[in-house]
Structure formats: structure tokens, C-alpha cells
Amino acid sequence: MNLAYQTWENNPLLTALGLTSGRLAAVNLDIHAEDEMLLHYLNLHPGNRDQALVLYFDSGRRIWGTMASILRWRFGSRFGTLPPHFQLLDFASGYGRVTRFAMLDIPPEHVWVADIYAGGVRFQEAAFGVHGLVSHADPEQLVCAETFDAILVSSLFTHLPEATFRSWLRRLWGMLRPGGVLVFSVHDRDIMLPGRELPPGGIQFDAHSESGSLSSEQYGTTWVNEGFVRRMVGEVAPGSSVHRLARGLLRFQDLYVVVPEADADFSGLKLEEEPEGFVEHCSLAGGQLRLAGWVVDRTRRAPPREVRLLVDGEIVQALRPDGFVPRPDAGVLFPYETVDVTGWRLVAPLAREAATAGTVAVDVMDADGGVSRLYEDTIPAALLRSSRLDGYALGVRVRQLQEEGAFLRARIAGMEASRFWKLRKGWFRVKRALGLTREI
């Protein structure tokens, strides 16, 4: 099997970011060489395999975290102790970007994956031990005798023209068991390019996508509004209840949750809407603890009111907007939208005893006044994480210098082999022989 990444590689950036430790240490990180999501991230960040791997794994982890929250809402304690008959379908699962993380919560014998790529299905069967279904471009030709308690569909309806949107929704709804839940994502109209508007029908399909192998007429890029989605659900699942989670998937795509009973209570279904961010640096010098990083609020589209540094649960510094700095460089992590990223730097005195046994945290107060935790760890762990990140960055710079040195050496060798360089060296030999120069 041809793999683009193997678990045993122990990528230092994945390790530094905690994507291979704790609970995540049990995840199979093998990636098939034809995984289009990894190829997509590689195209977004050419020449930066490490960053592509981080985006691939982190997005898969976060998508599953969202789906797991919905399953906990729907099935409650049963999600923690699944009944023998429980079955979950990850539809349009690709090569397992999300499925691998589902294995942390659901035994593989309870999980089915389906995709139009037979290679992706077979890879997941072999790598994760799940059941596989090879899908088809035509919903009516999908061969599946199973029914499911939960059907999760991320980034399929974001690519379908209206007729296929409707027919796939009908086919999947027909595979759902009583008491089950169907979850699917869409591109809402609010992420369309400025100046573009939806047609009156509430759906816009463009015949282009990131797929390098599927027909663009069948699999392009689709935007919809809530009215269109509710109309489609009403057609194929009359009497059901539908709930919209705006930007529920990776803070970008909308999620729709559909259940068979009418008048379902969705009040208990809450997803995190806190700002996102990253602690890039943590160090201790001269009795001072220093942290730096960035934060972005893609839900409220506004900078935070405050970034706070806490030691052992006590606020020791609070940074307000006059101390923020713009971080457009971090915007590359959000390639599909324009975001304003806020940079911050926090410094506070630290008692010696806290350095070995204390905890450090960073809280963010958003534009609405809500406070959420961006980062928390023991101080020794935070320092270790930062040193690993610094070591990774140093290694990258050393490799860059080595590549630059090799390039210069090759260029010099090419120059020395040229006719001009040989004539130049001959001329200087003559000048030195005549005593006209001592230049070498």
C-alpha cells in the first residue's frame, strides 16, 4: 500500500502540537498517497508537508469532535456505552481524515464508511477495521442493505447540483433508523465571494472543485441558503425536525441536524463558538514568564476585548486592544475566507516555586464579553512544548540553510566550469606571472 505518511515517522511538528500524545496517541495516522484532502492541503501550502499534515489531522480531529458532540446530544449516555445494534455511517468519508478519530469513541465494528473512491474505502477497512461501502455518483445505484442510527456527511452537499442534492438527501434519509440522526454540512450564502448573490431558488452550483478526478458537472462547488435546505428536507423527510448550526463545521460550513420526530427540542444542542488561537512561545527567564501567540474569532468577526494570562488560576496580566498587533501571516491557515488575526504577547513575574509545580492558562474575552480558555497546561509542560516548537523551527531553518548552501555550491561549480570562468582564471595566471597582480 502506497502511503503519504506513516505513524512511525513521528513528525516533530505533530508531536510538538500534541497531535500524537495523550488520548490521540491511539490514533492510526497512516495516510494513503491518494488522499485528496492531504493533496489539497499540500496544494494550499506547496513545499510545506509538515504544515499540510497538521492541517489534515487537526481538521479531522475537530470535525469528529463536533460530530461526537451531536451524537452525545442525540443519544446521551448510550453514546458512551453503545448498544450492540448501534451503527454509524460516515458517508463521503474519503480516505479517513475523520474516521480515524471516530475510532477513539466508537469500536470499528459499529462503523461503516462509504465513498465513491473504492481505494479510500478499502484503505479504511484495512487501516481502521471498519465496514466499507463503495458509493456511486447515482444515489439509486448505491448498494446498501444496512440502516443506521447516525449518518454523518461532511463536505458532500457542498459540491452537488440541485437534483443530486435532493436525490442524495432522499437516499440517505431512507437509510436512517427510527430515533436516528442525520447530520450534513453545506456552504451557506454568507461565505460567497463579495458581489455574488444566490439565485431566487436559494442554490448556486459552480462546476469547479478541489477534486482532481471527479466530473465537475457532478461534483463542483455549491452554496445554499437556509430556506433551500429546509425546503429539501421538507420534501424528502416530511414530519421531521431540522436544526441549523451556523458555521458548525470548522467554523466555516453550516451543519444541519435532522431527526425523524416532529417538534424535536434542540435547545440542548450547543457547539463551541469560542475564538480560536495558538500559543507559539512560552519561556521563563529572569523570573519572568513570557507567552506569545495569536487569536481569531471567526464567529463574531471582531477582535477580542482582552487576552489574559493566568498562573495557578489567578489573572496576572490582561492585554487589551491597544497592546494587540496584527498577524496577517497567520491568515494563511484560513485559505477560504478573509480573517483579521490578532497577535498578543504576555509577560508576568513568576515565583520560583511556580516554575516547577504551577499551571499557566490563556483566556480570551470575546467581543460579546464571553470568556473562554485558549490554552492551559502545567508550566513545565508549556515550556517543553515551546522548546519542541523552537527546536522544530530551528531544524527547518538549518535545512533551509543547507539547501541554500547546496544551491550556491552548485551555482559556483557551474560558473567555474564555464568558458568565461576558465578564461578569467587563465588571465589572472598571466597577470601573476608578469607581477602585475597578487590577486588570487
N, C-alpha and C positions, 0 to 999 in steps of 0.2 A: 504494500500500500504506500502510495506516494504522499508524504506528509510535508506540510509547510512549516510546522512547528511540532516539537515533541516535548512531552512533560519533563523528561530527564534533562533538557537543556538548562533548566533553572535560570531563565533570563534574569539578569541582575536588576533590571528596572521593575519587572513584575514582583520580584522579591522585596525591593525597597518600598514599593507601594502597598505591600501587604496582600497582594493578589494570590499568593501561594502559601499563606500561613493561616494558622487558626482553623476555623471551620472550612475555609477554602482549600486547605491542603489536601482534602479528599477528592477534589475535582480533577477529572481527566482532562488535561489541557491539550491533548493532541488535536491538531487542526489539519484537515485534508487540504491537499495542494490546490484543489479546485473550488475551495470555499469562496463564493463570490463576495461575501461580506468582508472577509480579510482582504481580498483583492481590491475591494472598494476602498478600504482604509489605506491600503498601500498606494493607490492612485491619488488619494487625497494628500498623502504625505510621502511623496516619492523619495526614495533613498533612506527613509527613516522607518525601518522594520520594527524597532522597539516601540515607537510611538503607535504604530498601527496595531501591534499586539495588545498594548494597553487599552486602546480604544475598543478593540474587538472584545476582549474579555470583560472589561468594565461595563460596556453596554449590555452584554449578555447577562451579567450578574444583576444589573439594575432592572432589566426587563423582567427577569424571573422574580426579583423582589417585589415588583409591582403586581405581577400575576399572583404570587403567593398571598399577598395582602387581600386580593379579591377572593381567592379561594377560602381564606380564613373567614372573611365576612360571610360567604355563602354557606360554608359547611361547618363553621365553628370548630368545636373540639374534634369533630370527625376528621378534620384535615390533619390533625396530629396523630390520630390513630385510625388509619383508613380501614373501612370495612373491606372484606375480601373481594367484593364485586366492583369496587371503585375503579373507574377507567378514565384516564385523561388523554386527550388528543392534542398534540402540538402540531397544528396544521400550518403548512408552508414553512416548515422548520429548517429548510436549507440543509446545512451540514452540521447543525447542532450548536450554534452560538448560544442559544438559550437553554436547550435541552440538557446540556452538561450540568448546568446549575440546578435544574429541577431535580436531579438525582440526589441533591442534598436533603430534600424533603420528601420525595416520593420514590419508593422502590421501583426499579425499572420494569418489573412485571406488571405494574399498573399503568405504564406509559406507552402510548402509541405515537409515532411520528409519521407525518405524511409530507411528501414533497414531489414536485414534478421531476426533480433530478434523482434518478434511480441510484446514482453513485452516492448522493448525500444520504439517502435512506439506508443503503447497505453499510455505509460508514458508521452511522449511528447505531445500527443493530450490533455491529462488531465492537465498537468502542464503548458503548454505554449499556448494552444488553437490553435495549428497548424493543418493542414490536414495531415493524415498519410497514407502511403502505406507500406504494408508488402512485402518485396522483396523475392527473391528466389535464390538459388545457380545457377540455369539455367536462363540466361537472357531471353530466349524465354518464360519462364513461369511467368515473371513479368507482372502482370495485371495492366495496367495504361492507361486510355483513355485521360489523360491530356497531354498538351505540355507546355513548359516552356521558359521564356525569359532568365533565368540564371540557369545553373545546376552546382553545386559545389560539388566536390568529393575529400575529403581529406582522405588519407590513405586507399584506396581500391586497386588501381592499384599497390600499394607497396606489395601486397600479392598474386597476381594472376599469374598462369602459362600462357604461351603464348596464347593458344587457348582461354582461358577465358578472357584474357586481350583484345584480338581482339573482341570477341563477345560482351563484355560489352561496349566497346567503340562504337561499331556499334549501340547497343540498345539505349544507352544514346544519341548519336548523332541524332538518329531518333526521339527523344522526344524534340529536340530543335526547337524553333520557328525561322523563318527568322529574322535576326537582333539580334539574341541572342548571348550568350557566354557560352562556356563550359570550366570549369576550373578543372584540376585534378592534383594530386601530384604523384610523383614516387621517388624511391630510385635511385639516379644516381650511376654510377660505381665508382665515386671518394670516396664514403663512404664504399666501400667494405673493408674487412679486408686486411691488408698488405699481399702480396704474392698471392692474389686471382685475377683472371682476368676473364672477360666476355668471353663466347664462341663467335665464329665468328658471330652468329646471333644477338648479342647485347643484349641478355636477359639471366639472370641466375635465376632459381627458386629453392629454397630450401624448403623442406617440413617440416618447423617448423615456429611457430609464437607465439605471446603472448596470442593468443586466447586459452581459456580453453575448448571450446565447439565445434568449427568448425573443420571439417576434414582438416588435414594438407595437404592432397593431393589437396584439392580445395583452401585452404587458408593458404599459407605458408609465405615466405619472398622472395621478388623479387627485383633484381637490373637490370637496363637497361642503355643503352646509348642514346644520343640524336638521333642518326641515326635510332635506332629501333623505337623510339616514332614517329618520323616524317614519317617513313615508314607505321606504323599502321594508323596514321591519314590520310595519303595519300590514303590508301586502303579503309577506311570506310567513309571518308569525302572528296572526290576529289573536287578540286577547292576551298577548304577552306584555311585560313591562320592560322599558328600556331606560337606561340612565347614562348620561354623558359625563365623562371625566375629562374636562378640557386640559389639553396638554398632559394627559396622564401617562403617556409613554415617552420616557427620556425627556420630559419637559418640552416635547416637540409635537408628536402626533396625539390626536384625541383618541380616547378609548371609549367604546360603547359596551355596556354590560346589559345583557338581555337574559331574562328569566321567564319561564313559561306562565307563571301565575299573573293575574291582573292585580294592579294596585300594590305591587311589592314595595316594601319600605326600604329605601336606600339610604336612610339617614345615618346608619352606622357605617357606611362605606366611605372612608376618608383615606386619601393618599397624601403623602408628604408634599408640601408646596414650599418648603424652605429654600432659601438661597443655596446655591452650590458654590464650592470653592476648594482651595487646595493650600495646604501648608507646605511651602517649598523649602523652608530653612528653619532650623532650631539649633541654637548654640548657647553655650554658657562660658562667659569669660569675664574676669574682673568682678565677679559677684553679680553679674547681670545676665538675665535670661533674655534672649533675643529670638523672636519669631517673625517670619515674613511669609506672605502668600498673596492670594487673590480671592475675590468673591464676585459672583454674578447672580442676579435674581431674574431668571427668565420668565417667571410667572408675573411679577409685578412690573417688570421692565423699568426699574428705578434703582438707584444706588441705595445701599443701606444707610440707616441713620447712625449706626455705631458698630464698631468691631471691638470686642472686649477680650482681654487676656485675664484668665483666672488661674490662680495657683491654690491648690487644695480647696477649691470651691469658692474662694474669695476673689472678687474683682480687684486686680492690682493695676490695671491700666484700661482706659476706654478711649478709643480713637474715633474722632468724628470727621465729617466730610472735608474739613479744611486740612486734615492730615492725610487724606487719600491721594493716590496717584493713579492716572490711567494706565491700563495694561493691555493695549491693543494686541500685543504679541500672543496673549492667552486666547484671543478671539479665534485663532485657528482651530481650536478644539470644538468650535461650533460652526461647521462649514456651511450649514444650510440657512443660517439666519445672522442678522447683524445684532451684536450684543455689545453693551458697554461694560467692560470688565474693570473692577476696582481693585487696585493694589493697596496693600497695607503692610506696615512694619510696626511691631510692638516690642517695647523694651521695658523691663522692670527689674528692680533689685531682687535677689533670691538668697535666702538664708542657706548656709552650708548644709544643714540637715535636710532641707527640702530637695536638694540636688540628688540625693540617693533614695529617698522614700516618698517624695511628693508627687502630686499629679498636676498636669497642665491641661488647660482647655481653652478653646477659642469659641466665643459666642458671637452671633450676628443679630443685631436688631434690624429688621427689615423696614421698608418704607411705611408699613402699616402699624409699626410698633411691636410686632411679634418678635419674640426672641427664640432662636434655635441654635443648636450646638453644631458647629462646623467641624470641630476636631477635639478629641480627648484621649489622653494616654498618660502613662506614668512618665515622669521626666526622663529617667534613663532610657525608656523605650523610644521617646520622642527624639532624644539625642542620637540614639543608634540609627533610627530611621533616617534622620537627616544626614548622618555621616555616610550611610549607604547611598543616598541620593547624590551627595557630593562626590563619593567615590565613583559612582556611575558616570557623572558629568565629567570628572577628570579623565576617566577611561576613554570617553567619547572624544575629548579634546586631544588626548595622546594619539588616538587612531587618526584623527584629522591631520595632526602634525606629521605623522608618519606617512600618510597618503600624500600630503603636500611635499614632503621631502623626497618621496619616491618620484613624484611628478617632476620636481626640479632637477633631480639627478638624471632622469630620462631626457629632459629637455637639454641639459648641459651636454650629455653624451651625444645627443643628436647634433647639437651645434659643433662639437669638437670633430664629429665625423664629416661635417660639411666641407665643401671645396673652399669656401671663404675662410673658414677657420684654419684649414691647413695652410693656405697662402699667408694668412696673418702670422701663424707660428713660424713659417719659413722666413718672412720678412724680419721678424724680431731676431731670429738667429743670425741673420746677416748684419743687422744693426749692432748686436752684441759683439760679433766678431770684429767689426770695424771700430769698436769702442765708442759708438755713438749713443749707447744707452745701457743702463744696468737693469732696466725694467724686465721683469720676468713674464 
